[in-house]
Amino acid sequence: MHQTDQFSVEDWQRVLAASRGVENPPPVEVVQVVRPSELHPLWAACVEEQGFKALPEDGMGLGMEFRSEQEKTAALVSYTCQAKYPPPPEFYRPSSSEQLKRMHDFIVDVQIPCLEKAGYPPVEVWSFESFESRYRIDRYLWNPVVDAGSLTCPANFPEDVISPR
């Protein structure tokens, strides 16, 4: 087993906290391991228990309403509520070349055409080799929808794209 195969749920929680801009995240006890497709209702209920309004599931990711002065609190709530429900390990362990190829294909075949149709400026397409190479360096996954700040195109990779086969 490779050292990178030892990526733990705590490691996943640290990456999640960083992606939400949460510094020094509190420890979060796992309530239940869930597939990505099962997360939204659990996360939404948790967010609403904390006094925020969760946005409907729309394929765009986990969203919630908050005022600008609540940004840090909202980030912490979002992180905490998602960290309680981690995905199975196969979803956060390093991706294989086959998974990365499916992700790249989704970007090229779905995300970029959606951005173009929505009127966003043309996107310079990364080659698969550049996409995979960058991922292998620091686990960065290029996502032009996130980069563009689009609220109309799917930002999340579908479960069948990211899951190991």
PyMOL commands that place a pseudoatom at each C-alpha (Angstrom):
pseudoatom trace, name=CA, resn=MET, resi=1, chain=A, elem=C, hetatm=0, pos=[0.000, 0.000, 0.000]
pseudoatom trace, name=CA, resn=HIS, resi=2, chain=A, elem=C, hetatm=0, pos=[1.293, 3.421, -0.922]
pseudoatom trace, name=CA, resn=GLN, resi=3, chain=A, elem=C, hetatm=0, pos=[1.632, 6.124, 1.710]
pseudoatom trace, name=CA, resn=THR, resi=4, chain=A, elem=C, hetatm=0, pos=[-0.968, 8.216, -0.154]
pseudoatom trace, name=CA, resn=ASP, resi=5, chain=A, elem=C, hetatm=0, pos=[-3.467, 5.336, 0.233]
pseudoatom trace, name=CA, resn=GLN, resi=6, chain=A, elem=C, hetatm=0, pos=[-3.408, 6.058, 3.986]
pseudoatom trace, name=CA, resn=PHE, resi=7, chain=A, elem=C, hetatm=0, pos=[-5.311, 9.334, 3.536]
pseudoatom trace, name=CA, resn=SER, resi=8, chain=A, elem=C, hetatm=0, pos=[-7.667, 9.315, 6.544]
pseudoatom trace, name=CA, resn=VAL, resi=9, chain=A, elem=C, hetatm=0, pos=[-11.032, 10.882, 7.267]
pseudoatom trace, name=CA, resn=GLU, resi=10, chain=A, elem=C, hetatm=0, pos=[-9.191, 13.424, 9.431]
pseudoatom trace, name=CA, resn=ASP, resi=11, chain=A, elem=C, hetatm=0, pos=[-6.982, 14.274, 6.449]
pseudoatom trace, name=CA, resn=TRP, resi=12, chain=A, elem=C, hetatm=0, pos=[-10.142, 14.671, 4.358]
pseudoatom trace, name=CA, resn=GLN, resi=13, chain=A, elem=C, hetatm=0, pos=[-11.625, 16.963, 7.021]
pseudoatom trace, name=CA, resn=ARG, resi=14, chain=A, elem=C, hetatm=0, pos=[-8.465, 19.138, 6.995]
pseudoatom trace, name=CA, resn=VAL, resi=15, chain=A, elem=C, hetatm=0, pos=[-8.651, 19.469, 3.190]
pseudoatom trace, name=CA, resn=LEU, resi=16, chain=A, elem=C, hetatm=0, pos=[-12.373, 20.246, 3.451]
pseudoatom trace, name=CA, resn=ALA, resi=17, chain=A, elem=C, hetatm=0, pos=[-11.713, 22.942, 6.075]
pseudoatom trace, name=CA, resn=ALA, resi=18, chain=A, elem=C, hetatm=0, pos=[-9.049, 24.538, 3.895]
pseudoatom trace, name=CA, resn=SER, resi=19, chain=A, elem=C, hetatm=0, pos=[-11.386, 24.489, 0.880]
pseudoatom trace, name=CA, resn=ARG, resi=20, chain=A, elem=C, hetatm=0, pos=[-13.993, 26.343, 2.975]
pseudoatom trace, name=CA, resn=GLY, resi=21, chain=A, elem=C, hetatm=0, pos=[-11.432, 28.868, 4.234]
pseudoatom trace, name=CA, resn=VAL, resi=22, chain=A, elem=C, hetatm=0, pos=[-11.742, 27.608, 7.804]
pseudoatom trace, name=CA, resn=GLU, resi=23, chain=A, elem=C, hetatm=0, pos=[-8.538, 28.133, 9.768]
pseudoatom trace, name=CA, resn=ASN, resi=24, chain=A, elem=C, hetatm=0, pos=[-7.886, 25.974, 12.838]
pseudoatom trace, name=CA, resn=PRO, resi=25, chain=A, elem=C, hetatm=0, pos=[-11.022, 23.880, 12.375]
pseudoatom trace, name=CA, resn=PRO, resi=26, chain=A, elem=C, hetatm=0, pos=[-12.514, 22.297, 15.477]
pseudoatom trace, name=CA, resn=PRO, resi=27, chain=A, elem=C, hetatm=0, pos=[-12.549, 18.511, 15.690]
pseudoatom trace, name=CA, resn=VAL, resi=28, chain=A, elem=C, hetatm=0, pos=[-15.747, 17.104, 14.206]
pseudoatom trace, name=CA, resn=GLU, resi=29, chain=A, elem=C, hetatm=0, pos=[-17.124, 13.727, 15.156]
pseudoatom trace, name=CA, resn=VAL, resi=30, chain=A, elem=C, hetatm=0, pos=[-18.264, 11.624, 12.213]
pseudoatom trace, name=CA, resn=VAL, resi=31, chain=A, elem=C, hetatm=0, pos=[-21.978, 10.858, 12.414]
pseudoatom trace, name=CA, resn=GLN, resi=32, chain=A, elem=C, hetatm=0, pos=[-22.257, 8.706, 9.312]
pseudoatom trace, name=CA, resn=VAL, resi=33, chain=A, elem=C, hetatm=0, pos=[-20.298, 7.865, 6.170]
pseudoatom trace, name=CA, resn=VAL, resi=34, chain=A, elem=C, hetatm=0, pos=[-22.438, 8.729, 3.122]
pseudoatom trace, name=CA, resn=ARG, resi=35, chain=A, elem=C, hetatm=0, pos=[-22.106, 8.574, -0.625]
pseudoatom trace, name=CA, resn=PRO, resi=36, chain=A, elem=C, hetatm=0, pos=[-21.845, 12.033, -2.210]
pseudoatom trace, name=CA, resn=SER, resi=37, chain=A, elem=C, hetatm=0, pos=[-25.346, 11.645, -3.677]
pseudoatom trace, name=CA, resn=GLU, resi=38, chain=A, elem=C, hetatm=0, pos=[-26.757, 11.192, -0.145]
pseudoatom trace, name=CA, resn=LEU, resi=39, chain=A, elem=C, hetatm=0, pos=[-25.070, 14.213, 1.456]
pseudoatom trace, name=CA, resn=HIS, resi=40, chain=A, elem=C, hetatm=0, pos=[-27.324, 17.177, 0.607]
pseudoatom trace, name=CA, resn=PRO, resi=41, chain=A, elem=C, hetatm=0, pos=[-30.368, 16.429, 2.814]
pseudoatom trace, name=CA, resn=LEU, resi=42, chain=A, elem=C, hetatm=0, pos=[-28.159, 15.630, 5.827]
pseudoatom trace, name=CA, resn=TRP, resi=43, chain=A, elem=C, hetatm=0, pos=[-26.006, 18.709, 5.294]
pseudoatom trace, name=CA, resn=ALA, resi=44, chain=A, elem=C, hetatm=0, pos=[-29.050, 20.927, 4.699]
pseudoatom trace, name=CA, resn=ALA, resi=45, chain=A, elem=C, hetatm=0, pos=[-30.751, 19.764, 7.918]
pseudoatom trace, name=CA, resn=CYS, resi=46, chain=A, elem=C, hetatm=0, pos=[-27.556, 20.430, 9.875]
pseudoatom trace, name=CA, resn=VAL, resi=47, chain=A, elem=C, hetatm=0, pos=[-27.109, 23.898, 8.345]
pseudoatom trace, name=CA, resn=GLU, resi=48, chain=A, elem=C, hetatm=0, pos=[-30.715, 24.793, 9.111]
pseudoatom trace, name=CA, resn=GLU, resi=49, chain=A, elem=C, hetatm=0, pos=[-30.319, 23.581, 12.717]
pseudoatom trace, name=CA, resn=GLN, resi=50, chain=A, elem=C, hetatm=0, pos=[-27.573, 26.214, 12.956]
pseudoatom trace, name=CA, resn=GLY, resi=51, chain=A, elem=C, hetatm=0, pos=[-29.927, 28.969, 11.773]
pseudoatom trace, name=CA, resn=PHE, resi=52, chain=A, elem=C, hetatm=0, pos=[-28.948, 29.228, 8.096]
pseudoatom trace, name=CA, resn=LYS, resi=53, chain=A, elem=C, hetatm=0, pos=[-31.100, 28.547, 5.042]
pseudoatom trace, name=CA, resn=ALA, resi=54, chain=A, elem=C, hetatm=0, pos=[-29.758, 25.753, 2.841]
pseudoatom trace, name=CA, resn=LEU, resi=55, chain=A, elem=C, hetatm=0, pos=[-30.304, 26.215, -0.879]
pseudoatom trace, name=CA, resn=PRO, resi=56, chain=A, elem=C, hetatm=0, pos=[-32.055, 23.448, -2.836]
pseudoatom trace, name=CA, resn=GLU, resi=57, chain=A, elem=C, hetatm=0, pos=[-29.942, 20.724, -4.375]
pseudoatom trace, name=CA, resn=ASP, resi=58, chain=A, elem=C, hetatm=0, pos=[-29.267, 21.723, -7.961]
pseudoatom trace, name=CA, resn=GLY, resi=59, chain=A, elem=C, hetatm=0, pos=[-26.066, 19.984, -8.988]
pseudoatom trace, name=CA, resn=MET, resi=60, chain=A, elem=C, hetatm=0, pos=[-24.092, 23.142, -8.220]
pseudoatom trace, name=CA, resn=GLY, resi=61, chain=A, elem=C, hetatm=0, pos=[-22.776, 22.030, -4.851]
pseudoatom trace, name=CA, resn=LEU, resi=62, chain=A, elem=C, hetatm=0, pos=[-23.785, 22.777, -1.297]
pseudoatom trace, name=CA, resn=GLY, resi=63, chain=A, elem=C, hetatm=0, pos=[-25.132, 26.284, -0.957]
pseudoatom trace, name=CA, resn=MET, resi=64, chain=A, elem=C, hetatm=0, pos=[-26.628, 28.370, 1.813]
pseudoatom trace, name=CA, resn=GLU, resi=65, chain=A, elem=C, hetatm=0, pos=[-27.918, 31.896, 2.292]
pseudoatom trace, name=CA, resn=PHE, resi=66, chain=A, elem=C, hetatm=0, pos=[-26.042, 34.283, 4.581]
pseudoatom trace, name=CA, resn=ARG, resi=67, chain=A, elem=C, hetatm=0, pos=[-25.257, 37.963, 4.937]
pseudoatom trace, name=CA, resn=SER, resi=68, chain=A, elem=C, hetatm=0, pos=[-21.735, 39.117, 4.074]
pseudoatom trace, name=CA, resn=GLU, resi=69, chain=A, elem=C, hetatm=0, pos=[-20.921, 39.754, 7.732]
pseudoatom trace, name=CA, resn=GLN, resi=70, chain=A, elem=C, hetatm=0, pos=[-21.757, 36.086, 8.426]
pseudoatom trace, name=CA, resn=GLU, resi=71, chain=A, elem=C, hetatm=0, pos=[-19.250, 34.725, 5.901]
pseudoatom trace, name=CA, resn=LYS, resi=72, chain=A, elem=C, hetatm=0, pos=[-16.787, 33.222, 8.427]
pseudoatom trace, name=CA, resn=THR, resi=73, chain=A, elem=C, hetatm=0, pos=[-19.547, 31.735, 10.560]
pseudoatom trace, name=CA, resn=ALA, resi=74, chain=A, elem=C, hetatm=0, pos=[-21.275, 30.336, 7.473]
pseudoatom trace, name=CA, resn=ALA, resi=75, chain=A, elem=C, hetatm=0, pos=[-18.015, 28.759, 6.287]
pseudoatom trace, name=CA, resn=LEU, resi=76, chain=A, elem=C, hetatm=0, pos=[-17.519, 27.112, 9.678]
pseudoatom trace, name=CA, resn=VAL, resi=77, chain=A, elem=C, hetatm=0, pos=[-21.115, 25.832, 9.739]
pseudoatom trace, name=CA, resn=SER, resi=78, chain=A, elem=C, hetatm=0, pos=[-20.839, 24.508, 6.178]
pseudoatom trace, name=CA, resn=TYR, resi=79, chain=A, elem=C, hetatm=0, pos=[-17.553, 22.778, 7.012]
pseudoatom trace, name=CA, resn=THR, resi=80, chain=A, elem=C, hetatm=0, pos=[-18.823, 21.297, 10.280]
pseudoatom trace, name=CA, resn=CYS, resi=81, chain=A, elem=C, hetatm=0, pos=[-22.030, 20.013, 8.730]
pseudoatom trace, name=CA, resn=GLN, resi=82, chain=A, elem=C, hetatm=0, pos=[-20.201, 18.386, 5.820]
pseudoatom trace, name=CA, resn=ALA, resi=83, chain=A, elem=C, hetatm=0, pos=[-17.379, 17.014, 8.000]
pseudoatom trace, name=CA, resn=LYS, resi=84, chain=A, elem=C, hetatm=0, pos=[-19.951, 15.039, 10.022]
pseudoatom trace, name=CA, resn=TYR, resi=85, chain=A, elem=C, hetatm=0, pos=[-20.848, 13.080, 6.893]
pseudoatom trace, name=CA, resn=PRO, resi=86, chain=A, elem=C, hetatm=0, pos=[-17.648, 12.101, 5.061]
pseudoatom trace, name=CA, resn=PRO, resi=87, chain=A, elem=C, hetatm=0, pos=[-17.749, 10.064, 1.880]
pseudoatom trace, name=CA, resn=PRO, resi=88, chain=A, elem=C, hetatm=0, pos=[-16.446, 6.497, 1.787]
pseudoatom trace, name=CA, resn=PRO, resi=89, chain=A, elem=C, hetatm=0, pos=[-12.623, 6.407, 1.559]
pseudoatom trace, name=CA, resn=GLU, resi=90, chain=A, elem=C, hetatm=0, pos=[-12.620, 5.592, -2.147]
pseudoatom trace, name=CA, resn=PHE, resi=91, chain=A, elem=C, hetatm=0, pos=[-13.995, 9.095, -2.792]
pseudoatom trace, name=CA, resn=TYR, resi=92, chain=A, elem=C, hetatm=0, pos=[-11.229, 10.997, -1.011]
pseudoatom trace, name=CA, resn=ARG, resi=93, chain=A, elem=C, hetatm=0, pos=[-8.216, 8.825, -1.576]
pseudoatom trace, name=CA, resn=PRO, resi=94, chain=A, elem=C, hetatm=0, pos=[-6.007, 9.885, -4.467]
pseudoatom trace, name=CA, resn=SER, resi=95, chain=A, elem=C, hetatm=0, pos=[-7.716, 9.518, -7.833]
pseudoatom trace, name=CA, resn=SER, resi=96, chain=A, elem=C, hetatm=0, pos=[-6.498, 7.031, -10.410]
pseudoatom trace, name=CA, resn=SER, resi=97, chain=A, elem=C, hetatm=0, pos=[-5.590, 8.026, -13.954]
pseudoatom trace, name=CA, resn=GLU, resi=98, chain=A, elem=C, hetatm=0, pos=[-8.892, 6.528, -15.092]
pseudoatom trace, name=CA, resn=GLN, resi=99, chain=A, elem=C, hetatm=0, pos=[-10.865, 8.693, -12.647]
pseudoatom trace, name=CA, resn=LEU, resi=100, chain=A, elem=C, hetatm=0, pos=[-8.903, 11.776, -13.659]
pseudoatom trace, name=CA, resn=LYS, resi=101, chain=A, elem=C, hetatm=0, pos=[-9.609, 11.006, -17.316]
pseudoatom trace, name=CA, resn=ARG, resi=102, chain=A, elem=C, hetatm=0, pos=[-13.356, 10.845, -16.601]
pseudoatom trace, name=CA, resn=MET, resi=103, chain=A, elem=C, hetatm=0, pos=[-13.119, 14.167, -14.721]
pseudoatom trace, name=CA, resn=HIS, resi=104, chain=A, elem=C, hetatm=0, pos=[-11.223, 15.790, -17.571]
pseudoatom trace, name=CA, resn=ASP, resi=105, chain=A, elem=C, hetatm=0, pos=[-13.763, 14.448, -20.073]
pseudoatom trace, name=CA, resn=PHE, resi=106, chain=A, elem=C, hetatm=0, pos=[-16.589, 15.922, -17.956]
pseudoatom trace, name=CA, resn=ILE, resi=107, chain=A, elem=C, hetatm=0, pos=[-14.855, 19.301, -17.950]
pseudoatom trace, name=CA, resn=VAL, resi=108, chain=A, elem=C, hetatm=0, pos=[-14.343, 19.228, -21.724]
pseudoatom trace, name=CA, resn=ASP, resi=109, chain=A, elem=C, hetatm=0, pos=[-17.685, 17.651, -22.695]
pseudoatom trace, name=CA, resn=VAL, resi=110, chain=A, elem=C, hetatm=0, pos=[-20.054, 19.238, -20.126]
pseudoatom trace, name=CA, resn=GLN, resi=111, chain=A, elem=C, hetatm=0, pos=[-18.596, 22.137, -18.153]
pseudoatom trace, name=CA, resn=ILE, resi=112, chain=A, elem=C, hetatm=0, pos=[-16.878, 24.099, -20.914]
pseudoatom trace, name=CA, resn=PRO, resi=113, chain=A, elem=C, hetatm=0, pos=[-19.819, 23.864, -23.370]
pseudoatom trace, name=CA, resn=CYS, resi=114, chain=A, elem=C, hetatm=0, pos=[-22.158, 24.953, -20.557]
pseudoatom trace, name=CA, resn=LEU, resi=115, chain=A, elem=C, hetatm=0, pos=[-19.959, 27.968, -19.784]
pseudoatom trace, name=CA, resn=GLU, resi=116, chain=A, elem=C, hetatm=0, pos=[-19.839, 28.905, -23.473]
pseudoatom trace, name=CA, resn=LYS, resi=117, chain=A, elem=C, hetatm=0, pos=[-23.627, 28.557, -23.812]
pseudoatom trace, name=CA, resn=ALA, resi=118, chain=A, elem=C, hetatm=0, pos=[-24.086, 30.736, -20.685]
pseudoatom trace, name=CA, resn=GLY, resi=119, chain=A, elem=C, hetatm=0, pos=[-21.984, 33.487, -22.275]
pseudoatom trace, name=CA, resn=TYR, resi=120, chain=A, elem=C, hetatm=0, pos=[-18.796, 33.165, -20.265]
pseudoatom trace, name=CA, resn=PRO, resi=121, chain=A, elem=C, hetatm=0, pos=[-15.506, 34.021, -21.979]
pseudoatom trace, name=CA, resn=PRO, resi=122, chain=A, elem=C, hetatm=0, pos=[-13.805, 31.150, -23.798]
pseudoatom trace, name=CA, resn=VAL, resi=123, chain=A, elem=C, hetatm=0, pos=[-11.814, 28.822, -21.548]
pseudoatom trace, name=CA, resn=GLU, resi=124, chain=A, elem=C, hetatm=0, pos=[-8.354, 27.626, -22.461]
pseudoatom trace, name=CA, resn=VAL, resi=125, chain=A, elem=C, hetatm=0, pos=[-8.660, 23.866, -22.223]
pseudoatom trace, name=CA, resn=TRP, resi=126, chain=A, elem=C, hetatm=0, pos=[-5.997, 22.067, -20.238]
pseudoatom trace, name=CA, resn=SER, resi=127, chain=A, elem=C, hetatm=0, pos=[-4.645, 18.935, -21.859]
pseudoatom trace, name=CA, resn=PHE, resi=128, chain=A, elem=C, hetatm=0, pos=[-5.309, 15.743, -19.932]
pseudoatom trace, name=CA, resn=GLU, resi=129, chain=A, elem=C, hetatm=0, pos=[-1.569, 15.469, -19.316]
pseudoatom trace, name=CA, resn=SER, resi=130, chain=A, elem=C, hetatm=0, pos=[-1.458, 18.942, -17.712]
pseudoatom trace, name=CA, resn=PHE, resi=131, chain=A, elem=C, hetatm=0, pos=[-4.603, 18.213, -15.691]
pseudoatom trace, name=CA, resn=GLU, resi=132, chain=A, elem=C, hetatm=0, pos=[-3.192, 14.932, -14.352]
pseudoatom trace, name=CA, resn=SER, resi=133, chain=A, elem=C, hetatm=0, pos=[0.291, 16.338, -13.775]
pseudoatom trace, name=CA, resn=ARG, resi=134, chain=A, elem=C, hetatm=0, pos=[-1.020, 19.257, -11.710]
pseudoatom trace, name=CA, resn=TYR, resi=135, chain=A, elem=C, hetatm=0, pos=[-3.194, 16.892, -9.680]
pseudoatom trace, name=CA, resn=ARG, resi=136, chain=A, elem=C, hetatm=0, pos=[-0.246, 14.619, -8.935]
pseudoatom trace, name=CA, resn=ILE, resi=137, chain=A, elem=C, hetatm=0, pos=[1.790, 17.604, -7.659]
pseudoatom trace, name=CA, resn=ASP, resi=138, chain=A, elem=C, hetatm=0, pos=[-0.665, 19.060, -5.130]
pseudoatom trace, name=CA, resn=ARG, resi=139, chain=A, elem=C, hetatm=0, pos=[-4.084, 17.379, -5.623]
pseudoatom trace, name=CA, resn=TYR, resi=140, chain=A, elem=C, hetatm=0, pos=[-5.386, 20.474, -7.418]
pseudoatom trace, name=CA, resn=LEU, resi=141, chain=A, elem=C, hetatm=0, pos=[-8.360, 19.717, -9.665]
pseudoatom trace, name=CA, resn=TRP, resi=142, chain=A, elem=C, hetatm=0, pos=[-8.839, 22.364, -12.316]
pseudoatom trace, name=CA, resn=ASN, resi=143, chain=A, elem=C, hetatm=0, pos=[-12.508, 23.301, -12.489]
pseudoatom trace, name=CA, resn=PRO, resi=144, chain=A, elem=C, hetatm=0, pos=[-13.396, 26.057, -14.962]
pseudoatom trace, name=CA, resn=VAL, resi=145, chain=A, elem=C, hetatm=0, pos=[-16.931, 26.403, -13.551]
pseudoatom trace, name=CA, resn=VAL, resi=146, chain=A, elem=C, hetatm=0, pos=[-15.553, 27.236, -10.108]
pseudoatom trace, name=CA, resn=ASP, resi=147, chain=A, elem=C, hetatm=0, pos=[-12.919, 29.505, -11.657]
pseudoatom trace, name=CA, resn=ALA, resi=148, chain=A, elem=C, hetatm=0, pos=[-15.624, 31.386, -13.592]
pseudoatom trace, name=CA, resn=GLY, resi=149, chain=A, elem=C, hetatm=0, pos=[-17.898, 31.685, -10.565]
pseudoatom trace, name=CA, resn=SER, resi=150, chain=A, elem=C, hetatm=0, pos=[-20.769, 30.288, -12.624]
pseudoatom trace, name=CA, resn=LEU, resi=151, chain=A, elem=C, hetatm=0, pos=[-24.032, 29.586, -10.860]
pseudoatom trace, name=CA, resn=THR, resi=152, chain=A, elem=C, hetatm=0, pos=[-25.633, 28.089, -13.965]
pseudoatom trace, name=CA, resn=CYS, resi=153, chain=A, elem=C, hetatm=0, pos=[-23.244, 25.250, -14.850]
pseudoatom trace, name=CA, resn=PRO, resi=154, chain=A, elem=C, hetatm=0, pos=[-22.549, 22.078, -12.859]
pseudoatom trace, name=CA, resn=ALA, resi=155, chain=A, elem=C, hetatm=0, pos=[-19.556, 22.659, -10.587]
pseudoatom trace, name=CA, resn=ASN, resi=156, chain=A, elem=C, hetatm=0, pos=[-19.462, 19.217, -9.002]
pseudoatom trace, name=CA, resn=PHE, resi=157, chain=A, elem=C, hetatm=0, pos=[-18.348, 16.081, -10.746]
pseudoatom trace, name=CA, resn=PRO, resi=158, chain=A, elem=C, hetatm=0, pos=[-21.171, 13.519, -10.825]
pseudoatom trace, name=CA, resn=GLU, resi=159, chain=A, elem=C, hetatm=0, pos=[-20.706, 10.501, -8.598]
pseudoatom trace, name=CA, resn=ASP, resi=160, chain=A, elem=C, hetatm=0, pos=[-20.305, 8.155, -11.590]
pseudoatom trace, name=CA, resn=VAL, resi=161, chain=A, elem=C, hetatm=0, pos=[-17.423, 10.327, -12.804]
pseudoatom trace, name=CA, resn=ILE, resi=162, chain=A, elem=C, hetatm=0, pos=[-15.483, 10.463, -9.525]
pseudoatom trace, name=CA, resn=SER, resi=163, chain=A, elem=C, hetatm=0, pos=[-16.194, 7.003, -8.153]
pseudoatom trace, name=CA, resn=PRO, resi=164, chain=A, elem=C, hetatm=0, pos=[-13.649, 4.258, -8.653]
pseudoatom trace, name=CA, resn=ARG, resi=165, chain=A, elem=C, hetatm=0, pos=[-14.798, 1.468, -10.940]
for i in range(1, 165): cmd.bond("trace and resi %d" % i, "trace and resi %d" % (i + 1))
show_as sticks, trace
zoom trace
